[in-house]
Amino acid sequence: MNFWKTFIITIVIYLVLNTVFALIAMFTVSGFPATDVWYIVASIFAPITVYPGAAWIDSGIVALMSDPASLTVWMVFLGLIIPPIVSLIVAAFIGDNQFTGFGAWFVTAFISCCLYAVFLGVGQATSSYLYLVWSGLLGDYGAIGGIVNLIFAGVVNGFFYGCICALITKKWM
């Protein structure tokens, strides 16, 4: 398939899987703000802002070693790695070549992180939870640094998983 078809299928799969994990969290986590629409929409795009190292090491291996029986630890870990992996596998197999899959996933990651930054910026006025997230970014990085950190996380995710996508394309298999 050409780039645009691959991109549209990749972003739809990525957002649907993130929505599924957000709904699972919404119905299983006690105290989840189910009435806060901005928070729910932003949480669909939030996993792309977690760096791959933090997703695999901090939220994955270390967390599972410290509490392997916790359902929450498993769901956080799976929610961070399943959507990009499934999306990149689909992009790799439907793309014309390795550059199509890589580009489709990279653009998906970049658009997702930019949309999260927009939803975080707009939603913080009405959502106290998003305000707390933004306050944490302000405290850690400052205003410009927080936005740059969100976008850079998307670029790093796009490059990391995009390289995996390029390696597993039909051309190399």
N, C-alpha and C positions, 0 to 999 in steps of 0.2 A: 504494500500500500504506500501511497505517497505520504509526505510529512504531515499534512493537515489531518488526514484520516487517522493516522497513527496518534497524533497529538490529541485529537478529540476523544478517541477511545481510551487513551491513557489517562487523561484528566478525569473522564467520567468514572472509570474504574477506581482511580485513587480517591475521588471525593465520595463515591458510594461506600467504599470500604471504611473511610474515615467516619462517615455518617453512621454506619453500622456500629463501630466501636464507640462513638459518642452516645448513641442510643443505649448500648449496653451499659455504659457508665451512668447514663441518666436514670436507668431503672434499677441498677444494682448498688450504686454508691449512695449511702445514706447522707443526707444533707446536700445532695446535688441541687443547684438552683434551677429546677425544672421550669420555673416561670420566667426566667431571665433569657429572653430570646436572643439578645446580642451575645451573651455568653455562650449559648448553645451553637450559634452560627460561627462564632470565632473558634470554638473548640473543634469544629470540623477541620479548620485550616491550621490549627495549632501544632500538630505533630511535625510538620515540616520545619519548624523552628528549633527542633531539638537536633543538635549535631549528631552525626552517626556514632562517634565515639561515646558520647553520653548515652545514646540509645542502647548501644550494644554492651558497653561496659557498666556504666553507672546504673541504668535502669534495667539492665539485663543480667549479666553474669554476677556482679557483686550483689545486687538485690536478691537474686535467686539463691545465691550461696548463703545469704544471711537469713532468708525466710522462704524456703522452697515450697512450703505448703500454702502460702498466702495467695488467694485468688486475685487480689488486687495487684500484687506484684506481677503475676502472670499476665493479667489483662493490660497493664501499662506497657509491659515489654512487647507483647504481641500487637498492641495497638500502634506502637512506634515502628515495628519492622514489617508486619504483614502487608499493609497497604503499599509501601514503596516496592517491596519485592514482587508482589503480584503484578503491580503496574509495569514494572520494568521487564518482567518476563513476557507479558503480553506485548509490550512495545518491541521487544527483541524479536519475537516470532512473527509479528505482523508487519514490521518495517521492511522496506526494500533492502536496506543494507545497515551496517552498524552505525552509520552516522544518522540515519533516520530515527532509529530507536533512541540513541543517545540524545539527539536534539529534542525529540518529543518528550522524553522524561525530564531533560534539563529545563525546558520551557514550562512544563507542568510544575516543577518544583519552584521555579522562580515566580510564576504567577500566583501560586498558592501562598508563598511567603509574603508577597506584596499585598495580596488580599487580606491576609491575617493582619498585617500592619495597618491597613485601612480600617478593618473592622475593630481592631484594638483602639485606634485613634478616635473613631467615631463613637464606638460603644462605651468608652470610658465615661462619657458625660451622663449616661443613664444607668450603666451597670456598675455596681460597687465592686463586683468581682474582677471585671476588666480594669477598673481603676486600680485595684490592688496589684494586678499583673503589671500595669504600666508604671506604677510607683516603684515596684521592684526593679524594673528595667532602668528607671530614672536614677534610682539609688546606686545601681551597679555601674551603669555606663553613661549616664547623662542623657539628655533628650536626643541629640543627634546620634550619639553612640548606641542608644537603644534601637533606633531605627536601622542603623547600619548593621548592628548585630543580628537583627531579625532577617534582613535581606542577605547578609553574608551566610547565615545558617542555611537559607534556601539554596544559595549558590553552592555551598559545600555539599549539601545533600544531593543536589542535581549532578554535581561532578562525581561524587562517590558512587551513587547508584547508577548514574549514567555510564560510568566506566564498566561496571558489572554488566550493564545492558549491552554495551558494545562487545564485550567478551563472549556473551552467550547467544549472539545473533546466529541466524541460519548460515551465514557465510563462514563462520568459524567452527560450527558444529559439524 
